[in-house]
Amino acid sequence: MNWNARELIGAVDEDFVDTVSQFLAEVEEQLVDAAKADTVFATEAAGHIITSGGKRFRPLLVVVASLLGEPVHEDVVNAAVVTELTHVASLYHDDVMDEAVLRRGVPSANSRWGNSVAILTGDLLFAKMGTILTRMSKPFTELHAKTFTRLVQGQLAETVGPQPGDDPVEHYLRVVADKTGSLIAAAAVFGGIAAGLPEPMLAALEQYGEEMGMVFQLIDDIIDIESDSTGKTPGTDLRAGVQTLPILLARRSTDPADAALLRLLASDLSDDGELAAALSLLREHRCMAQARSEIRRRANLAQSYLAPLPEGQARVGLSALCDAVITRSS
């Protein structure tokens, strides 16, 4: 699904939404430009994910947060492009590691051109992102370096899995925080830096963004199981053996009544019938309510971090973004 500013922050003033939309239009132009390379093939590969759409949630967060103050226009656009390029480049690598066939409804780069091309294209976009960073001030570059470190460490932790003595649920939440929460938190702080906000407000934005990132991913966990009504293929993660929050919570069960579900979760779910049975049992299991409770807790926490920020349309917009993430259906 492609989101736009009006859908996500439509509760705020029309002029504010128009300002955000104008920023995002410029960001989109810069993203397309960043995908241009020295050859037709490299340009096609680099633009493969960018031109297939996407929610552009991270750039939107940069822009809305920047309007808490008096933003430097160039910093806002550059920061928004940097966050999205970082995200998109990581998707090329993720798809190789996950052996993904589709990305945003079209063949993934690795399935279309092979793993080597996908990895190198991700590297190319990281390089393009780095070039933009060289034009930015130290606070931006330091935060991005810290964020990129967390992204890689989160991927490593996910790849290796929980170690002996680790709680699988806690391990998973740490992975989500590093892989998803860190970049969304950086997007919020980037906006605050561009707006010239003081350190306490930047800290509040970081906390808000971190929790928003957690909510963003955990909602995806729910969607993967309950996606019959969203237009997405249900059980994609489940079939691939990805241990999402509801599945990990279900696997904690010692209730004999859950024996059939636990057997399915421990089995090969490549069979459509077995997958359908597992999805049916999961949808009725208490793990779904537990996961939703965790999502709501984190969303409320994210909302609470907005309190120190300046009152006005931007703060209302950040609150609306949180509500939109909670209620999104795809």
N, C-alpha and C positions, 0 to 999 in steps of 0.2 A: 504494500500500500504506500502511495506517495502522500505525505502529509503536507499541508501548507500552513502558513502563519494564521490565516483566518480560522481554520478548523481548530487549531490548538489553543489560540489565545483570543478567540472571537468575543470573549466576554468583556474585553477592554475597549478603549476608545478607538474609533475608526481611523483617526489620524495616526495613532500609535501603530496600529496594524499595518497601515500603508507604509510607514517608515520602516518597519521590520521587513515587509515584503520587498521594498526597494533595496535594502541591504542584501537580502537573500538572492535577488535577481543578479546583483553584481557578483556575489559569491559564486553563483552557478556559472557565470561567464568565465570567472577565473579558474574554476575547476575544469571546465572544458579546455581552456587554454593550457592548463598544467598537464593535460594528457597528451598534448602535441609533442611528437618526438621527431627524430631525424629521418625516419623512414615511414612509409605508409603502414607497413605491418606493425611496427612498434606503436604507432599512434592508435591503430585499431585495437591492439591488445590493451594498451593503457586506458583507453576510453571505454572498454568493454563493460565494466561495472558502473562507472560514472554515468554513462549515457543510458543505462538500464533503469535509472530512477533511484529511488531510495527515500527514506523519510527526511533526510537532512536534519535530523534531530539535534545533532551536536552543533552545527552552524547556527541553527535557530536559537539554541541556548546561549551561545556566545553573543549573538546580537541582542537578545532580550536582556541579558545580564548587563551588557554595556550601556543600556539605556537607563540604568539606575543612576548614572551620572552624566557627565559631559564627555562623550566618547571621542577619541581620535579616530576619524573615519578609516584611515589606512590601516591602523592597528586592528580594528574590528574585522575588516575584510580579510586581512592576512591571517589573523588568528582563526577565523572561521574556516578558511581554506585549509590551513594546517591541520586542524582537528579532523576535517573530513578526509583529507588525503591520508592521514595516519590510519583512520578507520578503514578506508577502502583498500589501501595497500595491505593491511593485515588480513583482509578477507581473501585476497589471492593466496596467501600462505595458509590460512585456515582451511580453505577448500582443498588444497593439496594434502594437508595432514588428515582431513576428514574423508578424503576420497569422494568429495561431493560431486554430484552430477549436474545439479541445477543451482543457480544463484539468481534470486529475484525473478524466477519464472523462466529464465533462459539458460542454455547450457553454460556451465561454469567454464572459466578459462582453462582449467586443467583438463576438463573433458573435451574441450574443443581443440586445444593446441598441445596438450601434454603438460606434465608437471614442470619440466625445465622452463618452458616459456612462462608458465604461471608464476613461478618463483622469481624469475628475472623481471617480470612485469611489476610484481609487488616491490622489488628492489628499486626499479626505476621510479615508481611513484614515491617511495621513501626518499629517494634522491631529490626529486622535484620539491617535496615538502621541505627538505633540508635547505634547499636554495632559498626558499621563501623565509625560512627562519633566520638566515644570515642578515636579512633586512630588518630584523626585529630586535628589540632591546633585551638586555640581560634577564629581566624578570620572566619574559616569555620563554627564552631559550632554556633557562634553568628549570622552569616548571615542566617544559616538554621533555627534557632529559630525564627528569624524575619519573614522569608519567610513562615514558617509553620503557624505562627499566622495569616498572611494575607490569606493563603489558607482557613483556617477554617472560618475566618470572612467573606470571600467572599462567601463561601457556606451558611453560616447563612443568609447573606443578600439576596442571591438568593432564599433561602427557604422562608423567611418572605415576600419578595417582596418589591416594593417601598412603602414608607409610605406616609400619606397625606402630600401634598405639594411637594413631590419629583417629579422631571421630570423622567418619565419612561426610556427615552433614556439615560440620564445621570446616572441613577441608574444602568442600564444594563452595561454601559461602566465601571463603578466602579467595578461591580462584575467580569467582564472579566479581568480587571487589577489585581484584587486580586487572582482570581482562576487560571488564565493562565499566565498573564504577570509576576507575581511575581516569579514563579519558573523558567521561561525562563530567566528572568533577573538574578536570582541567578546563573543559569548555566553559563552565560557569566562571571559573576564576579568570580565565583569559578575558572574558567580557568585563569583569570587574577591574582588571589591570588596565584595559583600554579606556575604562571610564574614570580612572584615577582614584578609585576607592581606597580608603585606609585599610591597614592590615586586618583589624578586627572584622571588617565587612568581607574581606577576601576569605578569611577563615570560615565565616558563616556560609559563603557561597560554596566553598570546598566541601563542607559538611553536607549542605543541601544536595550538591551534585553527586557526591558519593552515594548517598541514600537513593537518589533518583536513578542512578545507574544500577543499583541492586534491584530496585523495583522493575526497571526496564527489562532486565534479563529474567527475573522470576515470573513476570507476566508471560514471557515467551514460554516458560516451562508449563504454565497452565494451558496456554493456547495449543501447545503440541498435543495435549491430551484431549482437549475439548474443542478442537478446531472444526468439527463437522459444520458448525454454523458460521464459520469465518471464511470459507472458500479455500483454506489451506488443507493440504493432505494431512490427516491426523496420524500421529504416531511416528513421525519421521525420526525424531530423536530416540524414541523407544525402540524402533526397529534397528537403529544403528548401535544400540547398546549404550547410549549416552545417559549417564546417571544424573538426572535432573532432580530438583528438590522434592517434588511429590513422590518420585520413585524411591529416593533415598529414605524418605519418611516412611513409606509403605514397607520397605525392607527391614525397618527397625522392629516391625510387629512380631510379637510372640504369640498372638492369638491363633488358636487352631482353626478358627473360622477363615483365616486368611491363607490357609495352606495352598489353595488353588492359585491364588494370585501370586504368592511367593514362588511357586513352581514355574509359573509362566515367566515371571521376571528373571528367573535364573536360566531360562531356556533360550533357544534360538527362535527369534520372532520373525524370521524371514517369511514364514507361512502366513498368508493373509488371514486365515481363520484364527490362528493362534494370536495374532496381533489384535484382531478385533475383540477377541475374548479378554485379552489383557486390558485393552482400553475400556471396555465395558465395566470390568471390575474396578479399575482405577477411578473411573468417574463417580462410582458410588462409594468409594472408600473415604474414610475420615482423613486420609492424608491430603486430600484436596482442600478441605476446610482448614487444615493446619497450615498448608502453604498459603492460602488466601489470608489467613490471620497474620502470618509473617509479612506478607506484602503490605497489608493495611498498616501494621505497626511501623514499618519502615517509611511508608508514605506519610504517615502522621509525623514521624520524626523529621522527615524532609521539610514538611510544612512549618514545623516549629523553628527550624533554622532561619526562616525568612524574617523573623521578628526584628532583628537588629538592622535590617536593610531599610533604606529610605522609602517612605510611603509614596505611592504613586502608581502609574500605569505599569511600569516595569515589574514592580513587586507583585501586582495583581496578575500580570502575565506569567511570572514564574510559578505562582500558585495554580493558575489555570493549566500550565504545562504538566504539573504533577497530577492534577485530576485527569487530564487527557491520557496520560500514560496508564493510569489505573483502569480507565474505562475502555481503552482501545480494544477493538475486536479482531485486529489482524496486524 
